[in-house]
Amino acid sequence: MEAMKIATDKFDSILARSYLKSEYGEEQVADKILRHLIHDELDEQEHRFIEENHLYEWLFPYFYTQEERQVLEQFALLTQERKTVIYGAGAVARLLLNCGFYGKIEGVMAAGQAGTLFCGKPFMSENQVLQAGVSQIVVAARVTNYQIITERISDFCEKNGILLRGLNGRNLIQWYAGKTVKFNPKGRMYFGMNAERLREEINRHDVISFDVFDTLVMRKVLRPADIFYLVGQQAKGLDISASSFADRRIYAEHHNVYEGNIFGIYRMLQDVLQLTDQQRDRLLELEIEMERQMLILREEIADIFRYAVSQGKTVYLISDMYLPEPVLGKLLSGLGIIGYEKLMVSCDFQCGKAFGLAHIYSKMVMGRKCLHIGDNENADGTAFVKEGINSFIIRSAFSLSKMSNLRNLTEYAYSKDEQNALGLLFSKILNSPFALNKGKGMIQVRTYKEWGYQFLGMYVVAYFDWLCREIKKNKLAGMLFPTRDGYLFYKLYCWYRKNVDGSLPEAVYFKTSRKICYVASLTTEENIDFFLGYDDVYSPEELLMKRFLLEKEEIGLFREGMDSREYIMMHKEIIFRRSAVIREKYLLYMRGLGLREGAEYGLFDSYCRGTVQYLLEQFIPYTLCGLYLGKIHNTRKLGKIKSFYRDRGNYLRLDDVNEKRTLLEYCFSSPETNIIGMDLDGNFIYAKEYRTKRDIEHMLEIQKGAEDFFMEYHGSFPAEEDGFSSDLPNAVINAMDQAELVEKCSDMGDIRSIDDMTNIGYAVWEC
C-alpha cells in the first residue's frame, strides 16, 4: 500500500504539470483520469503522455484486475518475436494499446473498419497487413468470439503463412480445424461408398483378396510402432527405457541382415542390444503377445469377409508384414478369421505387394475375375491393377481421422498415454471404413452410450491420471467423492484401486450438497446474508422453511411492507439453534464414515467455485485438499484447492469444457436427488426429483460409455510417467459441437436440469 501511495503521489505531481489538468478540469480526480487512460480509447496526445512517462511500468499495475494483468503478461510473450496485428476493437484491445504495447502493435483488424483509426492505430485491410510484413494476428476478444473470427480470416492466414492466435496463446486455425471439414474430390467420392456397394462388387467377382492390417483388422494404438513401445514397457531386466527400446526395434527392422521376418529382426536386435538368447526369445514372445492384445477386428469388413466366404468365393489374405504365416494366421484365427484359401505374407515370399507379391498372386488366380480390398492406394490399388486385378480401396482409421472433424486431435496427443488413448478412441469410432460417409466427414452419434464413450471417456481418463498423482503427492488419508457430482467418479476410483493401483487410499461416497453445508455452517448474520445472496423464487416464509429448515409453527407473520432481510433476521436465533443441531448430526455422520480428526482428505468436485469446500471448512475437524475437475475463474478463497482444468477468464480461457460445464454436470450426476438438509434425527432430507425418467436414463447411458472407455483404456495400457495434459481432452470436447446427433441421440438438446439452490430450470445443452 505504501508503494501505491508513493506512485499515486508521483502521478499527482506529473498531472499538475501536464496538459491533462486543464483538459479535464480541477473536478477530475486522479483515479478517474487513470481509469480513462487504462480503459478508454485515447487520442495521440494521450498516448504520448503515457509513453513519455512510462505509466504502464510504475503506475498502471496497481490498478489492473488480476485478469488484466494476466492478459498483458501473456501478450508480452506472444509479441516477443513476431510482427503483430491485433484483431478486435473492444475493451481488451484498448487495454493492450494503452498499457505498454502501442509501439509493438502494427495496427488493428476488425470487420468493416479499414481506413479509420482506433486508439491512434490504423484499421488495416488484408492487403495492408501483407504489405506491412505482419507474421502474426492475435485475436483481442473474448474466447467465445474466437471461432467466428477464425472462420472469417483463417483462409487469408493459411494462404499467406500468418499465424493466427488467441490471447490465450492457442493456434486458432489448428484448434478449430475440427469445426469444418475440407476434403478433396477423392474424399468426396469416397463418402459415396458403403458396405452394400462392396458386397455388390464381391458378387461380381470369383476370387476375393483382403489386405490384413488396417483393412480386416486394426490395432488399438495410434501408430503401428507404438506396439514396440508397449513391449519396451514390459521388458524386464533391460537397462533401457521403453522409448529407447522402440527406437532400437525400429533400427533392427530397417537394418536387418538375417531372415526377413520377426525372427531375423530379433536376431538383429540381439546384436544391437547385446541380448542373451533367452532375453531375445522372451522379447519376441512379448511382441507377439502385445500384437494379440492390441489387435481387433474392423467389424464391418470382417462381416464382409464372412459374407464372401459364405457366398462360395475363393478368399485370400495378402499382407505386407514381418509376422510369418503360422504366427499371423494364429492371431487371425483368434479373432475368428477362418475359412480363407491362403494367407500370403510378404516376409514368407521375400517381397512386398508392390514389389512382386501382387504379381505372384495374380499368377495363382490367373483367368479368374478377381477383386482385392485394401487401404493403401499404392500397395493395394496400383500394384493389383497393374496385374489386371480390380481393387476396392477403403480407408484406415487414421486416414479417416484426417478426413473428418477429428483431424486436429493428433496435434494434441503429446505423450504416449495420450497417443494410446487416441488410438483406442479411433479404433472404436472409426472402426468402420464407412463411419464418416453418412455425415460426409462429420462423426455421427447414434446413442447416448456412444456419446459418452466418444466425448467423455478421454476427459475422465485424463482427470484420473492427474487425480491419482495428486493424491500420492499430497499423501492424503483418503478421497471424498460428494453426492451427486462424484457418483461416477467414485465408482471408477473403486474399480481403479482394485484393478490397477491398490496403493491408493480408500474412497468415501460422501453425502453432501451446497444446501446442507450452508445450513450446517450458520453461526452469524454474515453467514445468513451469504445464504441469501442467491437469487430465489421463494417467498420470505418459504425461505425459512425450505432454505433454513424451520417448522411452520416456528415462523412469524410476514407483514406487508416488511423488509425481507429484516424478516429473516427476526428468526436468526431459531436459525442458529437449528443449524447447531444439524451441524452436530452431520459431524456424527462423518465420524461414522471413519473420517479422522486432524487428517487431510481429498475432495472431488466438478466445475465449481469451491462453495461446498469453503462451507465445510468452517466446522469440520479435518482438512480438505480440493482436487476438482475444474474451477471457475472467480473461485472462493480456500485453504487448499487444485484443479486439472483451470478457468482463466473471458480472454485467456483455454478449456472448452468451461463453456460446457452445465452439460458435463448433468452427465456426471447421480440418479438420486439432491440433499437439501437433515432432520433432527440425523436423517438426510432429499429434494423432489425434477428430472424426467428419460433424462436420468440418458445420463446413465452416457456414464456407461465413459466408464467403458475408462476400463478399456486401463485394461489395455500401462500408465506412463508423462501422463495427460488438458489439451487433448479439451480438443475432444471441442469436437462434440460438430458431431451429428442422430437416432436415439437426436433429443439431447431437449434435456433440462435445475439449479439446486435457486430451483431455476435450464437446458443442459443449448443446441
Secondary structure, 3 states (H helix, E strand, C coil): CHHHHHHHHHHHHHHHCCHHHHHHCCCCCHHHHHHHHHHCCCCHHHHHHHHHHCHHHHCHHHHCCHHHHHHHHHHHHHCCCCCEEEECCCHHHHHHHHCCCHHHEEEEECCCCCCCEECCEEECCHHHHHHCCCCEEEECCCHHHHHHHHHHHHHHHHHHCCEEEECCCCEHHHHHHHHCCCCCHHHHHHCCCCHHHHHHHHHCCCEEEEECECCCEEECCCCCCHHHHHHHHHCCCCCCCHHHHHHHHHHHHHCCCCCCCHHHHHHHHHHHHCCCHHHHHHHHHHHHHHHHHHEEECHHHHHHHHHHHHCCCEEEEEECCCCCHHHHHHHHHHCCCCCCCEEEEHHHHCCCHHHCHHHHHHHHCCCCCEEEEECCHHHHHHHHHCCCCEEEECCCHHHHHHCCCCCCHHHHCCCHHHHHHHHHHHHHHCCCCCCCCCCCCCCEECCHHHHHHHHHHHHHHHHHHHHHHHHHHCCCCEEEEECCCCHHHHHHHHHHHHHCCCCCCCEEEECCCHHHHHHHCCCCHHHHHHHHCCCCCCCHHHHHHHHCCCCHHHCCCCCCCCCHHHHHHCCHHHHHHHHHHHHHHHHHHHHHCCCCCCCEEEEEEEEECCHHHHHHCCCCCCEEEEEEEEECCCCCCCCCEEEEEECCCCCCCCCHHHHCHHHHHHHCCCCCCCEEEECCCCCEEECCCCCCHHHHHHHHHHHHHHHHHHHHHHHHCCCCCCCCCCHHHHHHHHHHHHCEECHHHHHHHHCEEECCCCCCEEECCCC
